[in-house]
Amino acid sequence: MPIVRSKSQSHDSIEGFYEELAQSDEATSSQIGKTMLSWIKRIEKKLPEAKIYALTSHMHLVLMPGETYIEDWAVKLIGMENHYTVQYLMPRKDSPWLNAYVTGEFTDFDEAVAMSVRAIQLCELWPIEQLRIKN
């Protein structure tokens, strides 16, 4: 299932946002756009049953289980050229305080993709039946 842009943002699709960045004359923006487009495709391929909503915040991709920004910002992703960050919202039962995030930094894109899928699972906000990984 494709990642759907949150109703809270009136822009084009999530892909449209990152395609525009990818075409930027500014090298960093272009690299982020290209990276995020690849990341989105890989998550959609790995979790084809997951209903994921997303919004963008300062070039970050925010993944959520619901349609609007008031939902928990479950997973946050940003990356470019061998530097990728994955953050996920700790489940409330494990969290030392409200809205505590776990952050991982990666230099390998495949590892970052795998960890982003794992982050979606670990935050425990999606129904388990949606989280079957496909290779």
N, CA, C and O atoms as a printed pandas DataFrame, in Angstrom:
     atom_number atom_name residue_name chain_id  residue_number  x_coord  y_coord  z_coord
0              1         N          MET        A               1    0.856   -1.171    0.000
1              2        CA          MET        A               1    0.000    0.000    0.000
2              3         C          MET        A               1    0.906    1.240    0.000
3              4         O          MET        A               1    1.857    1.320    0.778
4              5         N          PRO        A               2    0.610    2.178   -0.854
5              6        CA          PRO        A               2    1.466    3.376   -0.892
6              7         C          PRO        A               2    1.330    4.212    0.381
7              8         O          PRO        A               2    0.286    4.231    1.033
8              9         N          ILE        A               3    2.408    4.891    0.702
9             10        CA          ILE        A               3    2.385    5.824    1.817
10            11         C          ILE        A               3    1.581    7.040    1.363
11            12         O          ILE        A               3    1.864    7.623    0.316
12            13         N          VAL        A               4    0.588    7.415    2.145
13            14        CA          VAL        A               4   -0.361    8.468    1.780
14            15         C          VAL        A               4   -0.048    9.750    2.549
15            16         O          VAL        A               4    0.195    9.722    3.755
16            17         N          ARG        A               5   -0.058   10.850    1.845
17            18        CA          ARG        A               5    0.199   12.141    2.497
18            19         C          ARG        A               5   -0.930   12.496    3.457
19            20         O          ARG        A               5   -2.104   12.314    3.137
20            21         N          SER        A               6   -0.580   12.991    4.608
21            22        CA          SER        A               6   -1.530   13.400    5.630
22            23         C          SER        A               6   -2.500   14.450    5.078
23            24         O          SER        A               6   -2.134   15.290    4.256
24            25         N          LYS        A               7   -3.728   14.378    5.550
25            26        CA          LYS        A               7   -4.717   15.392    5.184
26            27         C          LYS        A               7   -4.351   16.765    5.757
27            28         O          LYS        A               7   -4.917   17.782    5.354
28            29         N          SER        A               8   -3.416   16.788    6.687
29            30        CA          SER        A               8   -3.004   18.038    7.320
30            31         C          SER        A               8   -2.141   18.904    6.418
31            32         O          SER        A               8   -1.947   20.087    6.696
32            33         N          GLN        A               9   -1.620   18.327    5.340
33            34        CA          GLN        A               9   -0.802   19.087    4.396
34            35         C          GLN        A               9   -1.477   19.068    3.038
35            36         O          GLN        A               9   -1.897   18.019    2.550
36            37         N          SER        A              10   -1.574   20.233    2.441
37            38        CA          SER        A              10   -2.322   20.360    1.191
38            39         C          SER        A              10   -1.467   20.189   -0.057
39            40         O          SER        A              10   -1.966   20.329   -1.174
40            41         N          HIS        A              11   -0.188   19.888    0.120
41            42        CA          HIS        A              11    0.702   19.722   -1.019
42            43         C          HIS        A              11    0.314   18.498   -1.846
43            44         O          HIS        A              11   -0.641   17.789   -1.530
44            45         N          ASP        A              12    1.074   18.272   -2.906
45            46        CA          ASP        A              12    0.901   17.061   -3.704
46            47         C          ASP        A              12    1.207   15.849   -2.830
47            48         O          ASP        A              12    1.227   15.945   -1.602
48            49         N          SER        A              13    1.440   14.736   -3.458
49            50        CA          SER        A              13    1.775   13.513   -2.747
50            51         C          SER        A              13    3.129   13.671   -2.048
51            52         O          SER        A              13    3.873   14.616   -2.311
52            53         N          ILE        A              14    3.423   12.745   -1.174
53            54        CA          ILE        A              14    4.735   12.716   -0.525
54            55         C          ILE        A              14    5.818   12.604   -1.585
55            56         O          ILE        A              14    6.842   13.282   -1.514
56            57         N          GLU        A              15    5.584   11.743   -2.568
57            58        CA          GLU        A              15    6.557   11.586   -3.651
58            59         C          GLU        A              15    6.753   12.897   -4.400
59            60         O          GLU        A              15    7.875   13.247   -4.767
60            61         N          GLY        A              16    5.660   13.621   -4.628
61            62        CA          GLY        A              16    5.745   14.899   -5.328
62            63         C          GLY        A              16    6.621   15.895   -4.595
63            64         O          GLY        A              16    7.384   16.637   -5.214
64            65         N          PHE        A              17    6.509   15.912   -3.266
65            66        CA          PHE        A              17    7.339   16.805   -2.457
66            67         C          PHE        A              17    8.816   16.473   -2.644
67            68         O          PHE        A              17    9.633   17.362   -2.883
68            69         N          TYR        A              18    9.151   15.186   -2.534
69            70        CA          TYR        A              18   10.555   14.795   -2.645
70            71         C          TYR        A              18   11.066   14.825   -4.089
71            72         O          TYR        A              18   12.261   15.018   -4.312
72            73         N          GLU        A              19   10.182   14.637   -5.066
73            74        CA          GLU        A              19   10.591   14.784   -6.471
74            75         C          GLU        A              19   11.002   16.226   -6.754
75            76         O          GLU        A              19   11.975   16.480   -7.465
76            77         N          GLU        A              20   10.247   17.161   -6.187
77            78        CA          GLU        A              20   10.594   18.579   -6.347
78            79         C          GLU        A              20   11.958   18.869   -5.707
79            80         O          GLU        A              20   12.778   19.581   -6.288
80            81         N          LEU        A              21   12.196   18.323   -4.521
81            82        CA          LEU        A              21   13.497   18.488   -3.877
82            83         C          LEU        A              21   14.607   17.862   -4.720
83            84         O          LEU        A              21   15.681   18.445   -4.876
84            85         N          ALA        A              22   14.343   16.681   -5.259
85            86        CA          ALA        A              22   15.349   15.973   -6.056
86            87         C          ALA        A              22   15.775   16.776   -7.273
87            88         O          ALA        A              22   16.899   16.627   -7.750
88            89         N          GLN        A              23   14.894   17.623   -7.778
89            90        CA          GLN        A              23   15.194   18.432   -8.959
90            91         C          GLN        A              23   15.824   19.781   -8.610
91            92         O          GLN        A              23   16.106   20.590   -9.495
92            93         N          SER        A              24   16.039   20.015   -7.329
93            94        CA          SER        A              24   16.606   21.283   -6.875
94            95         C          SER        A              24   18.024   21.481   -7.413
95            96         O          SER        A              24   18.768   20.519   -7.602
96            97         N          ASP        A              25   18.381   22.731   -7.656
97            98        CA          ASP        A              25   19.751   23.068   -8.053
98            99         C          ASP        A              25   20.702   23.015   -6.855
99           100         O          ASP        A              25   21.920   22.951   -7.023
100          101         N          GLU        A              26   20.149   23.043   -5.673
101          102        CA          GLU        A              26   20.961   22.989   -4.461
102          103         C          GLU        A              26   21.292   21.519   -4.175
103          104         O          GLU        A              26   20.384   20.699   -4.034
104          105         N          ALA        A              27   22.561   21.187   -4.090
105          106        CA          ALA        A              27   23.029   19.798   -4.023
106          107         C          ALA        A              27   22.473   19.030   -2.824
107          108         O          ALA        A              27   22.056   17.881   -2.973
108          109         N          THR        A              28   22.461   19.641   -1.642
109          110        CA          THR        A              28   21.982   18.945   -0.452
110          111         C          THR        A              28   20.502   18.623   -0.573
111          112         O          THR        A              28   20.086   17.500   -0.288
112          113         N          SER        A              29   19.707   19.591   -0.990
113          114        CA          SER        A              29   18.271   19.361   -1.159
114          115         C          SER        A              29   18.008   18.270   -2.182
115          116         O          SER        A              29   17.161   17.403   -1.971
116          117         N          SER        A              30   18.730   18.315   -3.283
117          118        CA          SER        A              30   18.575   17.312   -4.332
118          119         C          SER        A              30   18.908   15.911   -3.818
119          120         O          SER        A              30   18.182   14.956   -4.093
120          121         N          GLN        A              31   19.994   15.793   -3.080
121          122        CA          GLN        A              31   20.387   14.501   -2.543
122          123         C          GLN        A              31   19.363   13.973   -1.542
123          124         O          GLN        A              31   19.040   12.785   -1.559
124          125         N          ILE        A              32   18.853   14.835   -0.678
125          126        CA          ILE        A              32   17.818   14.420    0.272
126          127         C          ILE        A              32   16.578   13.949   -0.478
127          128         O          ILE        A              32   16.015   12.905   -0.147
128          129         N          GLY        A              33   16.152   14.697   -1.474
129          130        CA          GLY        A              33   14.975   14.310   -2.252
130          131         C          GLY        A              33   15.127   12.938   -2.885
131          132         O          GLY        A              33   14.219   12.111   -2.804
132          133         N          LYS        A              34   16.261   12.692   -3.510
133          134        CA          LYS        A              34   16.504   11.392   -4.155
134          135         C          LYS        A              34   16.542   10.263   -3.135
135          136         O          LYS        A              34   15.981    9.191   -3.359
136          137         N          THR        A              35   17.206   10.512   -2.022
137          138        CA          THR        A              35   17.304    9.493   -0.967
138          139         C          THR        A              35   15.928    9.153   -0.410
139          140         O          THR        A              35   15.589    7.980   -0.250
140          141         N          MET        A              36   15.144   10.173   -0.119
141          142        CA          MET        A              36   13.840    9.938    0.490
142          143         C          MET        A              36   12.888    9.215   -0.470
143          144         O          MET        A              36   12.077    8.398   -0.032
144          145         N          LEU        A              37   12.977    9.503   -1.760
145          146        CA          LEU        A              37   12.161    8.782   -2.742
146          147         C          LEU        A              37   12.502    7.289   -2.730
147          148         O          LEU        A              37   11.608    6.444   -2.771
148          149         N          SER        A              38   13.779    6.974   -2.676
149          150        CA          SER        A              38   14.198    5.568   -2.613
150          151         C          SER        A              38   13.728    4.915   -1.319
151          152         O          SER        A              38   13.281    3.768   -1.315
152          153         N          TRP        A              39   13.833    5.657   -0.226
153          154        CA          TRP        A              39   13.434    5.139    1.078
154          155         C          TRP        A              39   11.938    4.810    1.101
155          156         O          TRP        A              39   11.536    3.756    1.593
156          157         N          ILE        A              40   11.136    5.703    0.574
157          158        CA          ILE        A              40    9.688    5.486    0.522
158          159         C          ILE        A              40    9.369    4.220   -0.256
159          160         O          ILE        A              40    8.582    3.393    0.204
160          161         N          LYS        A              41    9.971    4.061   -1.427
161          162        CA          LYS        A              41    9.712    2.865   -2.247
162          163         C          LYS        A              41   10.094    1.593   -1.518
163          164         O          LYS        A              41    9.381    0.593   -1.596
164          165         N          ARG        A              42   11.204    1.623   -0.816
165          166        CA          ARG        A              42   11.666    0.427   -0.109
166          167         C          ARG        A              42   10.731    0.079    1.060
167          168         O          ARG        A              42   10.454   -1.098    1.291
168          169         N          ILE        A              43   10.251    1.071    1.788
169          170        CA          ILE        A              43    9.316    0.790    2.886
170          171         C          ILE        A              43    8.019    0.217    2.333
171          172         O          ILE        A              43    7.487   -0.758    2.864
172          173         N          GLU        A              44    7.515    0.822    1.268
173          174        CA          GLU        A              44    6.271    0.326    0.658
174          175         C          GLU        A              44    6.430   -1.121    0.185
175          176         O          GLU        A              44    5.497   -1.917    0.293
176          177         N          LYS        A              45    7.586   -1.451   -0.327
177          178        CA          LYS        A              45    7.844   -2.813   -0.805
178          179         C          LYS        A              45    7.952   -3.793    0.366
179          180         O          LYS        A              45    7.447   -4.914    0.289
180          181         N          LYS        A              46    8.603   -3.374    1.439
181          182        CA          LYS        A              46    8.807   -4.250    2.605
182          183         C          LYS        A              46    7.520   -4.455    3.409
183          184         O          LYS        A              46    7.294   -5.538    3.949
184          185         N          LEU        A              47    6.677   -3.422    3.492
185          186        CA          LEU        A              47    5.440   -3.488    4.284
186          187         C          LEU        A              47    4.234   -3.181    3.397
187          188         O          LEU        A              47    3.582   -2.151    3.571
188          189         N          PRO        A              48    3.936   -4.066    2.453
189          190        CA          PRO        A              48    2.873   -3.762    1.481
190          191         C          PRO        A              48    1.470   -3.685    2.078
191          192         O          PRO        A              48    0.575   -3.108    1.460
192          193         N          GLU        A              49    1.263   -4.246    3.250
193          194        CA          GLU        A              49   -0.062   -4.227    3.876
194          195         C          GLU        A              49   -0.250   -3.066    4.853
195          196         O          GLU        A              49   -1.369   -2.806    5.297
196          197         N          ALA        A              50    0.815   -2.379    5.185
197          198        CA          ALA        A              50    0.732   -1.320    6.194
198          199         C          ALA        A              50    0.045   -0.077    5.644
199          200         O          ALA        A              50    0.340    0.379    4.539
200          201         N          LYS        A              51   -0.854    0.448    6.418
201          202        CA          LYS        A              51   -1.526    1.701    6.074
202          203         C          LYS        A              51   -0.758    2.814    6.776
203          204         O          LYS        A              51   -0.933    3.056    7.970
204          205         N          ILE        A              52    0.102    3.488    6.003
205          206        CA          ILE        A              52    0.988    4.499    6.567
206          207         C          ILE        A              52    0.638    5.865    5.996
207          208         O          ILE        A              52    0.537    6.043    4.782
208          209         N          TYR        A              53    0.457    6.816    6.888
209          210        CA          TYR        A              53    0.242    8.200    6.494
210          211         C          TYR        A              53    1.536    8.952    6.773
211          212         O          TYR        A              53    2.315    8.556    7.640
212          213         N          ALA        A              54    1.760   10.021    6.048
213          214        CA          ALA        A              54    3.016   10.741    6.215
214          215         C          ALA        A              54    2.814   12.232    6.019
215          216         O          ALA        A              54    1.894   12.689    5.340
216          217         N          LEU        A              55    3.714   12.959    6.644
217          218        CA          LEU        A              55    3.821   14.387    6.381
218          219         C          LEU        A              55    5.296   14.728    6.354
219          220         O          LEU        A              55    6.143   13.934    6.763
220          221         N          THR        A              56    5.582   15.900    5.873
221          222        CA          THR        A              56    6.968   16.349    5.821
222          223         C          THR        A              56    7.140   17.505    6.797
223          224         O          THR        A              56    6.244   18.328    6.986
224          225         N          SER        A              57    8.309   17.538    7.405
225          226        CA          SER        A              57    8.638   18.598    8.336
226          227         C          SER        A              57   10.118   18.904    8.161
227          228         O          SER        A              57   10.974   18.109    8.552
228          229         N          HIS        A              58   10.417   20.055    7.574
229          230        CA          HIS        A              58   11.807   20.447    7.327
230          231         C          HIS        A              58   12.579   19.338    6.609
231          232         O          HIS        A              58   13.685   18.984    7.018
232          233         N          MET        A              59   12.007   18.801    5.559
233          234        CA          MET        A              59   12.573   17.743    4.712
234          235         C          MET        A              59   12.531   16.357    5.351
235          236         O          MET        A              59   12.788   15.365    4.669
236          237         N          HIS        A              60   12.215   16.264    6.639
237          238        CA          HIS        A              60   12.068   14.965    7.280
238          239         C          HIS        A              60   10.769   14.323    6.806
239          240         O          HIS        A              60    9.800   15.012    6.488
240          241         N          LEU        A              61   10.765   13.004    6.765
241          242        CA          LEU        A              61    9.557   12.248    6.489
242          243         C          LEU        A              61    9.042   11.728    7.819
243          244         O          LEU        A              61    9.754   11.020    8.531
244          245         N          VAL        A              62    7.805   12.077    8.154
245          246        CA          VAL        A              62    7.190   11.650    9.402
246          247         C          VAL        A              62    6.106   10.631    9.057
247          248         O          VAL        A              62    5.181   10.928    8.300
248          249         N          LEU        A              63    6.229    9.435    9.615
249          250        CA          LEU        A              63    5.270    8.361    9.363
250          251         C          LEU        A              63    4.328    8.239   10.554
251          252         O          LEU        A              63    4.750    8.299   11.709
252          253         N          MET        A              64    3.031    8.066   10.248
253          254        CA          MET        A              64    2.012    8.053   11.295
254          255         C          MET        A              64    0.980    6.967   10.996
255          256         O          MET        A              64    0.809    6.579    9.840
256          257         N          PRO        A              65    0.296    6.477   12.020
257          258        CA          PRO        A              65   -0.750    5.486   11.791
258          259         C          PRO        A              65   -2.089    6.111   11.392
259          260         O          PRO        A              65   -2.995    5.396   10.963
260          261         N          GLY        A              66   -2.226    7.422   11.525
261          262        CA          GLY        A              66   -3.482    8.099   11.213
262          263         C          GLY        A              66   -3.305    9.226   10.222
263          264         O          GLY        A              66   -2.183    9.563    9.844
264          265         N          GLU        A              67   -4.416    9.809    9.800
265          266        CA          GLU        A              67   -4.440   10.740    8.676
266          267         C          GLU        A              67   -4.023   12.180    8.945
267          268         O          GLU        A              67   -3.742   12.917    8.000
268          269         N          THR        A              68   -3.974   12.606   10.213
269          270        CA          THR        A              68   -3.685   14.012   10.465
270          271         C          THR        A              68   -2.487   14.190   11.397
271          272         O          THR        A              68   -2.037   13.237   12.033
272          273         N          TYR        A              69   -1.988   15.397   11.467
273          274        CA          TYR        A              69   -0.797   15.698   12.264
274          275         C          TYR        A              69   -1.006   15.477   13.759
275          276         O          TYR        A              69   -0.032   15.370   14.504
276          277         N          ILE        A              70   -2.259   15.407   14.211
277          278        CA          ILE        A              70   -2.494   15.195   15.641
278          279         C          ILE        A              70   -2.237   13.749   16.053
279          280         O          ILE        A              70   -2.184   13.447   17.245
280          281         N          GLU        A              71   -2.077   12.857   15.085
281          282        CA          GLU        A              71   -1.696   11.474   15.391
282          283         C          GLU        A              71   -0.272   11.471   15.927
283          284         O          GLU        A              71    0.474   12.434   15.749
284          285         N          ASP        A              72    0.093   10.384   16.582
285          286        CA          ASP        A              72    1.473   10.259   17.039
286          287         C          ASP        A              72    2.416   10.291   15.850
287          288         O          ASP        A              72    2.183    9.621   14.844
288          289         N          TRP        A              73    3.475   11.067   15.966
289          290        CA          TRP        A              73    4.519   11.093   14.944
290          291         C          TRP        A              73    5.409    9.887   15.223
291          292         O          TRP        A              73    6.438    9.994   15.890
292          293         N          ALA        A              74    4.997    8.756   14.707
293          294        CA          ALA        A              74    5.551    7.464   15.091
294          295         C          ALA        A              74    7.009    7.280   14.695
295          296         O          ALA        A              74    7.834    6.873   15.513
296          297         N          VAL        A              75    7.326    7.580   13.437
297          298        CA          VAL        A              75    8.687    7.367   12.930
298          299         C          VAL        A              75    9.093    8.596   12.124
299          300         O          VAL        A              75    8.307    9.120   11.334
300          301         N          LYS        A              76   10.323    9.047   12.331
301          302        CA          LYS        A              76   10.861   10.198   11.596
302          303         C          LYS        A              76   12.128    9.745   10.868
303          304         O          LYS        A              76   12.996    9.093   11.448
304          305         N          LEU        A              77   12.213   10.104    9.593
305          306        CA          LEU        A              77   13.343    9.684    8.758
306          307         C          LEU        A              77   13.954   10.885    8.039
307          308         O          LEU        A              77   13.244   11.786    7.595
308          309         N          ILE        A              78   15.267   10.881    7.934
309          310        CA          ILE        A              78   15.972   11.860    7.106
310          311         C          ILE        A              78   17.292   11.220    6.695
311          312         O          ILE        A              78   17.904   10.475    7.459
312          313         N          GLY        A              79   17.710   11.521    5.487
313          314        CA          GLY        A              79   18.979   10.943    5.073
314          315         C          GLY        A              79   19.481   11.465    3.750
315          316         O          GLY        A              79   18.735   11.989    2.923
316          317         N          MET        A              80   20.786   11.296    3.588
317          318        CA          MET        A              80   21.467   11.638    2.342
318          319         C          MET        A              80   22.899   11.122    2.404
319          320         O          MET        A              80   23.490   11.058    3.482
320          321         N          GLU        A              81   23.450   10.759    1.274
321          322        CA          GLU        A              81   24.856   10.380    1.122
322          323         C          GLU        A              81   25.507    9.766    2.358
323          324         O          GLU        A              81   26.313   10.415    3.024
324          325         N          ASN        A              82   25.171    8.562    2.655
325          326        CA          ASN        A              82   25.811    7.804    3.737
326          327         C          ASN        A              82   25.574    8.343    5.138
327          328         O          ASN        A              82   26.346    8.060    6.054
328          329         N          HIS        A              83   24.516    9.115    5.308
329          330        CA          HIS        A              83   24.130    9.556    6.651
330          331         C          HIS        A              83   22.602    9.518    6.744
331          332         O          HIS        A              83   21.904   10.301    6.099
332          333         N          TYR        A              84   22.108    8.595    7.557
333          334        CA          TYR        A              84   20.675    8.361    7.659
334          335         C          TYR        A              84   20.288    8.334    9.134
335          336         O          TYR        A              84   20.989    7.755    9.964
336          337         N          THR        A              85   19.167    8.966    9.443
337          338        CA          THR        A              85   18.673    8.992   10.815
338          339         C          THR        A              85   17.276    8.404   10.853
339          340         O          THR        A              85   16.416    8.749   10.043
340          341         N          VAL        A              86   17.068    7.512   11.804
341          342        CA          VAL        A              86   15.764    6.894   12.043
342          343         C          VAL        A              86   15.410    7.158   13.500
343          344         O          VAL        A              86   16.194    6.864   14.402
344          345         N          GLN        A              87   14.225    7.715   13.722
345          346        CA          GLN        A              87   13.726    7.920   15.081
346          347         C          GLN        A              87   12.366    7.257   15.190
347          348         O          GLN        A              87   11.560    7.310   14.260
348          349         N          TYR        A              88   12.116    6.631   16.337
349          350        CA          TYR        A              88   10.757    6.122   16.553
350          351         C          TYR        A              88   10.285    6.467   17.954
351          352         O          TYR        A              88   11.068    6.549   18.900
352          353         N          LEU        A              89    8.987    6.664   18.053
353          354        CA          LEU        A              89    8.337    7.001   19.310
354          355         C          LEU        A              89    8.262    5.751   20.175
355          356         O          LEU        A              89    7.693    4.739   19.767
356          357         N          MET        A              90    8.831    5.825   21.357
357          358        CA          MET        A              90    8.782    4.676   22.260
358          359         C          MET        A              90    7.337    4.400   22.670
359          360         O          MET        A              90    6.570    5.337   22.893
360          361         N          PRO        A              91    6.958    3.128   22.770
361          362        CA          PRO        A              91    5.614    2.818   23.285
362          363         C          PRO        A              91    5.454    3.429   24.679
363          364         O          PRO        A              91    6.399    3.448   25.467
364          365         N          ARG        A              92    4.282    3.916   24.969
365          366        CA          ARG        A              92    4.046    4.612   26.244
366          367         C          ARG        A              92    4.402    3.739   27.452
367          368         O          ARG        A              92    4.875    4.245   28.470
368          369         N          LYS        A              93    4.175    2.439   27.336
369          370        CA          LYS        A              93    4.457    1.539   28.458
370          371         C          LYS        A              93    5.954    1.449   28.763
371          372         O          LYS        A              93    6.333    1.102   29.882
372          373         N          ASP        A              94    6.805    1.756   27.788
373          374        CA          ASP        A              94    8.252    1.677   27.957
374          375         C          ASP        A              94    8.925    3.042   28.083
375          376         O          ASP        A              94   10.113    3.126   28.393
376          377         N          SER        A              95    8.181    4.083   27.848
377          378        CA          SER        A              95    8.750    5.422   27.745
378          379         C          SER        A              95    9.052    6.034   29.117
379          380         O          SER        A              95    8.209    5.991   30.013
380          381         N          PRO        A              96   10.254    6.603   29.283
381          382        CA          PRO        A              96   10.571    7.247   30.559
382          383         C          PRO        A              96    9.837    8.577   30.738
383          384         O          PRO        A              96    9.714    9.069   31.859
384          385         N          TRP        A              97    9.352    9.156   29.644
385          386        CA          TRP        A              97    8.549   10.370   29.672
386          387         C          TRP        A              97    7.696   10.390   28.412
387          388         O          TRP        A              97    7.928    9.619   27.481
388          389         N          LEU        A              98    6.724   11.264   28.391
389          390        CA          LEU        A              98    5.816   11.367   27.251
390          391         C          LEU        A              98    6.584   11.798   26.008
391          392         O          LEU        A              98    7.385   12.731   26.063
392          393         N          ASN        A              99    6.348   11.140   24.915
393          394        CA          ASN        A              99    6.950   11.449   23.619
394          395         C          ASN        A              99    8.468   11.275   23.581
395          396         O          ASN        A              99    9.175   12.090   22.987
396          397         N          ALA        A             100    8.958   10.230   24.206
397          398        CA          ALA        A             100   10.387    9.906   24.136
398          399         C          ALA        A             100   10.653    9.146   22.835
399          400         O          ALA        A             100    9.896    8.251   22.458
400          401         N          TYR        A             101   11.729    9.514   22.164
401          402        CA          TYR        A             101   12.109    8.872   20.902
402          403         C          TYR        A             101   13.428    8.125   21.059
403          404         O          TYR        A             101   14.307    8.522   21.824
404          405         N          VAL        A             102   13.535    7.037   20.311
405          406        CA          VAL        A             102   14.799    6.320   20.156
406          407         C          VAL        A             102   15.367    6.764   18.818
407          408         O          VAL        A             102   14.644    6.806   17.822
408          409         N          THR        A             103   16.656    7.097   18.781
409          410        CA          THR        A             103   17.291    7.579   17.559
410          411         C          THR        A             103   18.441    6.672   17.174
411          412         O          THR        A             103   19.265    6.294   18.007
412          413         N          GLY        A             104   18.482    6.327   15.882
413          414        CA          GLY        A             104   19.595    5.558   15.346
414          415         C          GLY        A             104   20.210    6.301   14.177
415          416         O          GLY        A             104   19.502    6.913   13.378
416          417         N          GLU        A             105   21.526    6.246   14.080
417          418        CA          GLU        A             105   22.270    6.877   12.982
418          419         C          GLU        A             105   22.944    5.767   12.187
419          420         O          GLU        A             105   23.535    4.859   12.770
420          421         N          PHE        A             106   22.861    5.833   10.867
421          422        CA          PHE        A             106   23.387    4.774   10.008
422          423         C          PHE        A             106   24.171    5.373    8.843
423          424         O          PHE        A             106   23.878    6.475    8.381
424          425         N          THR        A             107   25.162    4.633    8.384
425          426        CA          THR        A             107   25.923    5.041    7.195
426          427         C          THR        A             107   25.602    4.158    6.001
427          428         O          THR        A             107   26.001    4.467    4.878
428          429         N          ASP        A             108   24.886    3.064    6.228
429          430        CA          ASP        A             108   24.518    2.134    5.158
430          431         C          ASP        A             108   23.019    2.266    4.883
431          432         O          ASP        A             108   22.203    2.128    5.794
432          433         N          PHE        A             109   22.663    2.531    3.630
433          434        CA          PHE        A             109   21.259    2.761    3.285
434          435         C          PHE        A             109   20.395    1.523    3.541
435          436         O          PHE        A             109   19.289    1.644    4.067
436          437         N          ASP        A             110   20.888    0.335    3.174
437          438        CA          ASP        A             110   20.108   -0.881    3.400
438          439         C          ASP        A             110   19.821   -1.090    4.884
439          440         O          ASP        A             110   18.723   -1.503    5.258
440          441         N          GLU        A             111   20.799   -0.808    5.715
441          442        CA          GLU        A             111   20.613   -0.927    7.159
442          443         C          GLU        A             111   19.590    0.105    7.651
443          444         O          GLU        A             111   18.752   -0.206    8.498
444          445         N          ALA        A             112   19.658    1.311    7.130
445          446        CA          ALA        A             112   18.700    2.350    7.519
446          447         C          ALA        A             112   17.279    1.951    7.127
447          448         O          ALA        A             112   16.341    2.165    7.895
448          449         N          VAL        A             113   17.116    1.376    5.945
449          450        CA          VAL        A             113   15.790    0.918    5.518
450          451         C          VAL        A             113   15.294   -0.180    6.456
451          452         O          VAL        A             113   14.150   -0.140    6.911
452          453         N          ALA        A             114   16.145   -1.153    6.742
453          454        CA          ALA        A             114   15.757   -2.244    7.643
454          455         C          ALA        A             114   15.375   -1.705    9.017
455          456         O          ALA        A             114   14.400   -2.156    9.618
456          457         N          MET        A             115   16.136   -0.753    9.503
457          458        CA          MET        A             115   15.848   -0.194   10.823
458          459         C          MET        A             115   14.594    0.673   10.808
459          460         O          MET        A             115   13.908    0.767   11.826
460          461         N          SER        A             116   14.279    1.305    9.687
461          462        CA          SER        A             116   13.046    2.090    9.619
462          463         C          SER        A             116   11.832    1.160    9.664
463          464         O          SER        A             116   10.824    1.479   10.294
464          465         N          VAL        A             117   11.931    0.017    8.999
465          466        CA          VAL        A             117   10.851   -0.975    9.066
466          467         C          VAL        A             117   10.733   -1.493   10.495
467          468         O          VAL        A             117    9.628   -1.641   11.018
468          469         N          ARG        A             118   11.866   -1.765   11.117
469          470        CA          ARG        A             118   11.865   -2.229   12.514
470          471         C          ARG        A             118   11.286   -1.148   13.431
471          472         O          ARG        A             118   10.560   -1.469   14.372
472          473         N          ALA        A             119   11.589    0.103   13.177
473          474        CA          ALA        A             119   11.047    1.201   13.984
474          475         C          ALA        A             119    9.523    1.246   13.903
475          476         O          ALA        A             119    8.849    1.485   14.905
476          477         N          ILE        A             120    8.985    1.013   12.703
477          478        CA          ILE        A             120    7.526    0.977   12.535
478          479         C          ILE        A             120    6.929   -0.120   13.410
479          480         O          ILE        A             120    5.857    0.054   13.990
480          481         N          GLN        A             121    7.620   -1.240   13.501
481          482        CA          GLN        A             121    7.150   -2.335   14.350
482          483         C          GLN        A             121    7.305   -1.998   15.835
483          484         O          GLN        A             121    6.390   -2.232   16.625
484          485         N          LEU        A             122    8.447   -1.457   16.205
485          486        CA          LEU        A             122    8.761   -1.235   17.618
486          487         C          LEU        A             122    7.913   -0.163   18.294
487          488         O          LEU        A             122    7.701   -0.219   19.506
488          489         N          CYS        A             123    7.428    0.803   17.536
489          490        CA          CYS        A             123    6.617    1.844   18.166
490          491         C          CYS        A             123    5.235    1.325   18.565
491          492         O          CYS        A             123    4.539    1.951   19.364
492          493         N          GLU        A             124    4.842    0.180   18.005
493          494        CA          GLU        A             124    3.597   -0.505   18.382
494          495         C          GLU        A             124    2.336    0.318   18.145
495          496         O          GLU        A             124    1.383    0.239   18.920
496          497         N          LEU        A             125    2.332    1.104   17.078
497          498        CA          LEU        A             125    1.151    1.927   16.777
498          499         C          LEU        A             125    0.324    1.403   15.600
499          500         O          LEU        A             125   -0.805    1.848   15.392
500          501         N          TRP        A             126    0.870    0.475   14.839
501          502        CA          TRP        A             126    0.144   -0.114   13.719
502          503         C          TRP        A             126   -0.374   -1.487   14.122
503          504         O          TRP        A             126    0.254   -2.167   14.934
504          505         N          PRO        A             127   -1.521   -1.911   13.564
505          506        CA          PRO        A             127   -2.010   -3.267   13.835
506          507         C          PRO        A             127   -0.991   -4.308   13.350
507          508         O          PRO        A             127   -0.421   -4.163   12.269
508          509         N          ILE        A             128   -0.771   -5.330   14.133
509          510        CA          ILE        A             128    0.250   -6.334   13.852
510          511         C          ILE        A             128    0.064   -6.984   12.472
511          512         O          ILE        A             128    1.045   -7.306   11.802
512          513         N          GLU        A             129   -1.186   -7.176   12.053
513          514        CA          GLU        A             129   -1.425   -7.833   10.747
514          515         C          GLU        A             129   -0.934   -7.002    9.568
515          516         O          GLU        A             129   -0.746   -7.541    8.478
516          517         N          GLN        A             130   -0.725   -5.715    9.760
517          518        CA          GLN        A             130   -0.220   -4.858    8.685
518          519         C          GLN        A             130    1.310   -4.898    8.581
519          520         O          GLN        A             130    1.880   -4.390    7.615
520          521         N          LEU        A             131    1.961   -5.490    9.558
521          522        CA          LEU        A             131    3.416   -5.381    9.637
522          523         C          LEU        A             131    4.169   -6.612    9.176
523          524         O          LEU        A             131    5.322   -6.809    9.558
524          525         N          ARG        A             132    3.542   -7.439    8.367
525          526        CA          ARG        A             132    4.237   -8.599    7.807
526          527         C          ARG        A             132    5.242   -8.113    6.773
527          528         O          ARG        A             132    4.881   -7.445    5.805
528          529         N          ILE        A             133    6.485   -8.452    6.986
529          530        CA          ILE        A             133    7.555   -8.006    6.091
530          531         C          ILE        A             133    7.603   -8.885    4.855
531          532         O          ILE        A             133    7.530  -10.111    4.938
532          533         N          LYS        A             134    7.725   -8.243    3.725
533          534        CA          LYS        A             134    7.877   -8.922    2.444
534          535         C          LYS        A             134    9.279   -8.604    1.929
535          536         O          LYS        A             134    9.740   -7.467    2.035
536          537         N          ASN        A             135    9.942   -9.589    1.382
537          538        CA          ASN        A             135   11.308   -9.363    0.878
538          539         C          ASN        A             135   11.330   -8.967   -0.557
539          540         O          ASN        A             135   12.401   -8.743   -1.120
